[in-house]
Amino acid sequence: MIRNYLKTAWRNLIKNKFYSIINISGLTLGLAVGILILLWVQDELSFDSFHKKGADIYRVEIFGGTGASRQIWTVDVAPIGPLAKQQLPEVKDQVRITGNYIFSLYKYQDKTFGDERVVFADPSLFSIFDFPVVQGNTAKPFTDDNSVVITRKTAKKFFGDENPIGKVIRADGKVNFTVSGVINDFPKNSRMDYDMIMPMSYHVKDALANNVDVNSNFSNFGYETYFLLKPGTSLKSLSAKLFNIHIAHKADDTDVEYLLQPLAQMHLYNADGTNKGMETVRIFIIIALVILVIACINYVNLSTARSMLRAKEISMRKILGAAKAHLFIQFIIETALLFSLATVLALGLIKIVIPVFNQVANKQLVFDLTNLHVWYIILLTILGTLAASSIYPALMLSSFEPLKALKGKISAKIGDVMFRKILVVTQFSFSVLLIVGTLVITSQLNFIRSKQLGYDKSHTLAFWMRDMGKHYDAVRNELLKQPGVLSVTRSSSNVIDNGSISGNNDWDGKAQGQTFIVHPLAIDKDFIGAFKMQMVQGAGFTGAVADSAHFILNETAVKEAGIKNPIGKRFKMWNTDGTIIGVVKDFHYASMKEKIAPSVFYYFTNNLSTIYIKTTGKDAQKAIRAAGEQFKQYNGEYPFSYYFLDDTFNSLYKGEQQQGVLFNYFAGIAIFISCLGLLGLAAYTAQVRTREIGIRKVLGSSVSGVIGLLATDFIKLVLIAILIASPVAWYMMNNWLQGFAYKINISWTVFILAGTISILIAFITISFQAVKAALANPVKSLRSE
């Protein structure tokens, strides 16, 4: 019986090659893209999910500041972790991680490396998280202050096939670190990704040598802290206890509020529960479902539309004894066979395109058919799509009344196209929504790239000077002699992404209990002029000794601090009680997802470690070579690396740009699948109206008249789809734009353009079959009918 069903199903596929190709093509694309998107979603949701104790691991974060300057910090003070473990029973363990600002060059024998990602961490990193030590002592990963744990990849790079344990790596030519442990490379779905982990105890010892006691310092917010909590711990109660510990050691930090963020939420949510990436995941899930629904609609539409052509076949089967259940199974098997072919093609297509997909999405997804998680996604996608697209057509085709079908009286019932019209409207509503989304995302990204930032970053390269900074004046003079170098200046950190923060400030008129969070940046006297920033009031630094007690605030800082007539007013930051000498026009030093925050320029030449070289553009390579020579002259074997500010700025929106490109591709594929369905329906319409078209042509109808006849009904449906989709698209894209502090307004022209594109796409698709039908010989058409 099954063999007979399969044989009949195969014959039907071969007999109707045109419709079979349309259905298989649409389903293949729909399944391939749907599975790829769901693999991407699964990867996003899987971040840090491999830690066995993950449900009880939390990152400690801080809500700091008051008023408009209030913000979340993902770093906190070093003592809070150890004190919480000592004093609070709900904290089973803690680990601190901080960046490496001590070393930049690592040597083993004659091998030199300088691009390693190095952090300092407590040994509990390896007991709280699942980064097991595969070589060395798991219970004691660091043997002493001068030991280091490295990854397998780093071990291979440094030591080749030699056993790394006990080998000595020399840092900056002065400090030896002995390899005490090796761990597997960090998983791709881990937020942590380091090459070398040095003991926190060395960092503490180094700070003490510089008169800083890390373990009692409540002013330096530079440590990621993670807690392993007892199950059922009240986070609200624990936050209050952490606040009490903090206040007991630093009474004036009354604005500090501790937050505890679950490890599983760190990748997609902010600590306050707001979206960081989850909205994008939801959008991609919707896109996957939309593409699969469009593919299903194609199949349902073509199956039900062509049901009239199969009415007599089905009726004869019933008269000859076929039960309704048998016919239902027959049509389910036909669909399953078609789906099987589409599935095989889809899996092959995924295998081919996944390298390109990874490149565009900046992922490292592996389409491994031996992976159980991959099969979960494949089966969920295929079975859901198969069920959605097969049951209704099978029920409809198996329910014909045989005598009425043979007498031709069933045509009115089958010819009721309202259901198919609803499906076409649904299909094109999704297409219009995706077109609007593509236009809005593209416009927003263009807006970000073209918006005036408040300074000129074009053709400017930058790098960390290291020891070259001690000879800055000589270096600057030499660089200014190079062709194409327009200006040279320096600051304490990257102007594009200034992450420095401070709440240690004061001024006349500051409210009681007010904490004002600012972003301080030390600059040289020619910094403002080199970047073509605009002074709104006052003047810039002159390089005089007095400038060490002078401050320049941006407009937002003046406004939020409530300082009237700021020039000459007192302003204190850290231990410097000085004077405001200027106000600079607001400029963007972070992502445009964030509002411009208060910023303060100060003059302290000992803290100016980043150099900027502005070029004409065409002679940039000469400037890079000259900068490299100067760097090598003063830094010896330390590797020279630089970056352009334009690239740094673009990297702030790398995620959005990648998602925008993916969105464009997916929208194009969804529209193409919709067009395949429309092409099939147009072909069917032309087929069932062959006699009518022939008569109209005999009576003098033109080719354009026949095209209009066939296209009008479909264009009406597309217009309805535009009316339905436009408000939904506006709502969804307006929500997406809320993630940006500076954004475009969605103009009505976007919907006009999207509607025009949809109509043109539909008309061109229909015209292929309409022209073919209009050019057919009417005599031949009537004779065949």
VOZALUM-308732 format. One record per residue (C-alpha): residue in one letter; x, y negated, z negated. Coordinates in steps of 0.05 Angstrom, whole numbers, plus 5000, padded with zeros to 4 digits. Each point is the difference from the previous one (the first is absolute). Example, Ala and Ser with C-alpha at 12.3 -4.5 7.8 and 13.67 -1.06 7.14 Angstrom:
2
A524650904844 S502749315013 
END
This chain:
785
M500050005000 I505549504980 R503950195062 N494049845043 Y499049334965 L507349835012 K499750215073 T493749575011 A503149414964 W506250045043 R495950035064 N496249384979 L506649624987 I502850205068 K493449865036 N499649294973 K507449805006 F498749255000 Y496049994935 S504650524968 I506149575015 I496649384971 N497950384937 I506750344990 S503949355013 G495849604951 L500350544946 T507550115010 L501549264991 G495149934942 L502750604963 A507349825012 V499249284977 G495450194942 I505150514974 L505849515009 I496449464961 L498050484945 L507250244995 W502149274991 V494549914947 Q502150644964 D507249754998 E497949334971 L495750334946 S505550504982 F505249504975 D503150234934 S494850564995 F505450544994 H501849834928 K497250524953 K499049494944 G497549475048 A493249934967 D503449764936 I505349555031 Y498849245001 R504149415022 V500349424950 E498349335033 I498949304974 F494849475012 G503949364987 G498649265002 T493849574991 G495449655048 A501550015074 S507150254989 R497650654967 Q502750625037 I501650734992 W507250234993 T501950725015 V506249914957 D500649874926 V505149934944 A505050564984 P498450094926 I492550145007 G501050725023 P504550254943 L496149614947 A493450295025 K502750704996 Q502649884930 Q493849664972 L494050265039 P498050744993 E496149995066 V506449875039 K503350685008 D505849755041 Q502449415041 V504949845056 R502949345023 I502749875070 T503649375022 G503649795064 N507550015010 Y503049305002 I506950224977 F503050425056 S499749975076 L505750455024 Y501150744987 K506150425019 Y502050734998 Q507150125024 D500349665069 K492549945009 T496749334986 F492549864994 G496149374985 D492750105017 E497950484944 R493649874962 V502450024928 V496049904936 F501250084925 A495150444963 D498950354934 P501350765002 S492650124986 L498849835074 F501450735015 S495450284945 I494049545010 F500150045076 D501050625043 F506849835028 P503550624972 V507650034996 V501850585047 Q507449964983 G502349804931 N496750014932 T492549865004 A499649864925 K505849515004 P500549715070 F505049474978 T506150264964 D502349304979 D499349275017 N504350095063 S496350575032 V495449985059 V494450445030 I499650005076 T495450305053 R501850585046 K500449525059 T504949554963 A504150604978 K500650235072 K502049305022 F505449914947 F502750714991 G497950415061 D499550734981 E504049934936 N496750114932 P498449284977 I499850154925 G506049694966 K502049585060 V501749274986 I496949415037 R503649334990 A495449404998 D502749325023 G507150274994 K499949944924 V495050484967 N499950765006 F493550394999 T500150764995 V494550395035 S496350374945 G493850215039 V496850095068 I492649955015 N496050145063 D498849425046 F494049594978 P493550225034 K497449555055 N493649884960 S503749744939 R500349274983 M506950124971 D505550115051 Y507249934975 D506850285021 M503549944933 I497549954928 M504749734947 P498650024925 M496449434967 S505250044945 Y505349735048 H495549425019 V498949844926 K507550034987 D501649555060 A494849494977 L503050004929 A506749845031 N496649385028 N497049824932 V493050255017 D496750534955 V495150345048 N496650394945 S497849384963 N499049515058 F492649815008 S501549465051 N502750405059 F494350315039 G503950465046 Y498350724982 E494950505025 T497450394941 Y495950645002 F496550344942 L498150734993 L493749954957 K496150504960 P493650225036 G493949594980 T504049384980 S496049364999 L503549535049 K496649384971 S502350174930 L507050165023 S500549345039 A498249624936 K505350374961 L505349845052 F498049274996 N500950024924 I507050305008 H501849465050 I497449424957 A503650274939 H506649895038 K498349395041 A494449604968 D499249475055 D498050515054 T492649934982 D497850055073 V503050705009 E494950555013 Y502350725011 L496850435053 L500850755011 Q499350245071 P499050755015 L505650295043 A494950275051 Q497449295013 M506549645008 H500650085075 L493049765019 Y497749554942 N502749414960 A500450064925 D493649604991 G496250505044 T499849565062 N501550275068 K507250065024 G499150515055 M493750394985 E495849555044 T504350195059 V499350744983 R492449924998 I500149645067 F504050565032 I495450534971 I494149625032 I503749965066 A501450754999 L492650144986 V497949505054 I504350335053 L497550694981 V492849765000 I500949685069 A502850675026 C494050374970 I495149505030 N503150125068 Y498750754994 V493049924971 N498049495053 L502550425059 S497150654972 T493049714988 A500049595064 R501650615042 S494950424962 M494849875055 L504650325051 R500450634956 A492650034982 K498350545051 E506150424982 I498149994927 S492750155015 M501850615043 R504450254943 K494049944952 I495350355048 L505050575007 G499950094925 A505349534971 A498149784930 K500849284977 A505450224952 H503950345056 L499649375043 F502249584940 I506150454991 Q501449975075 F500449244999 I504049984935 I505050485032 E500349565063 T501749414956 A505050404959 L503550235063 L500549295025 F502549784932 S505250554999 L502849765065 A499949284975 T503350214934 V505850355035 L501149405045 A499449524940 L505250384959 G504750005060 L498849265010 I501549854926 K506550395005 I502049575059 V498049314974 I501750064926 P507249745009 V497149385034 F494649944946 N505450044945 Q504049465034 V494149525006 A497350164930 N506950014967 K498450694972 Q503550675000 L494050455007 V501450725018 F494750385038 D501650684970 L494850535013 T502950424944 N498149454951 L493450154964 H498449254992 V500549915076 W495050565010 Y495249704950 I499949375042 I499450385066 L494350454976 L496349434966 T500349595063 I498250565049 L494450324959 G496849334983 T500249775072 L497650685026 A494150014953 A498149275016 S500250105075 S497250705010 I493950114956 Y495249485030 P501250185074 A499550744983 L493349914964 M497349575056 L502250475057 S497450624964 S493149704986 F497349935072 E493250305015 P501450465060 L493449935039 K499949244995 A507349975022 L498750455061 K494049575020 G504349374993 K495549734945 I505649954949 S503549445036 A496349454964 K502050274932 I507250115020 G500249355037 D498749614936 V506849664996 M498949594938 F504650444958 R505549955052 K499149255004 I500949964925 L506450415006 V502749555056 V498549384959 T503550314939 Q506050195042 F500949315030 S498549664933 F506250364974 S503949795062 V498049274992 L501950024926 L506950275018 I500949485055 V498349444950 G504750314949 T505650025051 L499049275020 V499749754927 I506150404977 T504049765060 S497949284989 Q501850034925 L506950295013 N501349485054 F497749464951 I505050254948 R505750005050 S498549315027 K497949634937 Q504549444977 L503750254938 G502449324976 Y507150145021 D503950215063 K502550724995 S501450105075 H506750305021 T502650004928 L504250584975 A501450124927 F504050474955 W502750084930 M506849674995 R502950404942 D507249754988 M499549555061 G495749534958 K506149774961 H502849715065 Y493449735027 D502449315020 A505750285043 V495350525030 R494849485016 N505049555034 E502650575042 L493050235021 L497849305020 K505750005051 Q496950595036 P495949865064 G492650064988 V500249924924 L495449424981 S500350024925 V502450424941 T497050004930 R498850464941 S495250184944 S499350494942 S495550495037 N496150115065 V495649415016 I495150455038 D498650464942 N501949654935 G498150484945 S503149604943 I495049804946 S500449624935 G495149754949 N505349674957 N498449275015 D497349374969 W498049285018 D496649404970 G492650134997 K500450765001 A493750284967 Q500450394935 G500750755015 Q500849895075 T505050455036 F502149765068 I503050545045 V504649715054 H504650295053 P506849674989 L505149965056 A507049714994 I501949635064 D505849605027 K499649255014 D498950105076 F494950584994 I493749575009 G502949655061 A502650655032 F493150324996 K496549365021 M495649984939 Q496049374987 M500949584938 V493249724978 Q502849574944 G506949834974 A506550275027 G504250635005 F506450204965 T506349625016 G505150484970 A501649534943 V501450284930 A493449704977 D496150465047 S501150574950 A494549664958 H495549845059 F494050405027 I496049995064 L492950284996 N495450215056 E493149685007 T496550604968 A504549974939 V498449264990 K492650115010 E499350614954 A504349704945 G495749375003 I505949535004 K497949305023 N505349585035 P505350554991 I506349635023 G504249844938 K495750434954 R503250494951 F500150745020 K503550554963 M501750695028 W503750524958 N505149604959 T500549415048 D496049394979 G500049575062 T496149545047 I495750095061 I503349635058 G495850255059 V493850365025 V500750455061 K494150165045 D497150704987 F503550565038 H498750755005 Y505350414966 A495850644995 S494750385039 M493949605023 K495950514962 E502049574940 K498549274988 I505849524996 A502350034927 P503749484959 S507349955020 V505949624970 F506749845033 Y505949904954 Y507449855012 F504950504972 T505850165046 N502450614960 N493550365018 L500049895075 S501550705029 T496050015065 I502749635061 Y495749785059 I503049855069 K495249665048 T501850105074 T497549755067 G497850715016 K504050125063 D506750004963 A497550414941 Q504750585015 K506149544996 A497549734933 I499050724974 R507150195020 A502949384967 A495950134937 G502450724998 E507249785006 Q499249514943 F496650534957 K505650515013 Q505249474984 Y497549924929 N496550674987 G505050495030 E497050685011 Y493049834977 P495150125057 F497249395035 S492550005010 Y495349435019 Y492749885016 F496149485039 L494649624963 D495150135057 D500950754990 T499249934925 F493649605010 N497250515049 S501650564950 L495149694951 Y494550205048 K503050645027 G494450424971 E494549555029 Q503549995068 Q500650765002 Q492750084978 G497949495053 V503650395055 L496750654976 F493349664996 N500749765072 Y501850705025 F494350324962 A495049485025 G502350135072 I499250754991 A493149924970 I497849565057 F502950495051 I496250584968 S493649575002 C501349875074 L500750745013 G493150124971 L497149415039 L503150275063 G496750684989 L493249694985 A500649565062 A501750615042 Y494050374971 T495449415012 A502249955072 Q498950755008 V492850014973 R498249365039 T502950255067 R493150005034 E498249314974 I506749715023 G499150335068 I493049715009 R502349304978 K505750025051 V495350225055 L495549424982 G505949525006 S503249954931 S507349765001 V505950334966 S500149444948 G492650104988 V501150744985 I505949844954 G495649494963 L494550524994 L504550514966 A504049504959 T494349574972 D497550514949 F506950134973 I502049264996 K493649874960 L502450524949 V506849684997 L496949324986 I496050304943 A506450314973 I503449325002 L494349694960 I500350564948 A507650044994 S501749264997 P497549854929 V502950664974 A506849845033 W499949294970 Y498750274931 M505450535003 M505449565031 N498349424953 N501350484942 W506650215031 L502149275007 Q498849884926 G506650354988 F503649395029 A500449344963 Y500949665068 K495650265055 I496349855064 N492549855003 I496250525040 S497249595058 W493750175039 T504350035062 V502950664973 F493250325006 I498749705069 L506750285023 A498850684969 G493050035031 T502749815068 I505450524996 S494950534980 I495349835057 L505650005051 I502650674975 A493050305003 F498549705069 I506650245030 T498950704971 I492950055027 S502049715067 F504350605017 Q493950455003 A495249465023 V504249835062 K500750745016 A492450094996 A498649365039 L504750205057 A497150705007 N496150155064 P492649924982 V497750515052 K504650524971 S497749824930 L492650075018 R501250655038 S503750314941 E494549784953 
END
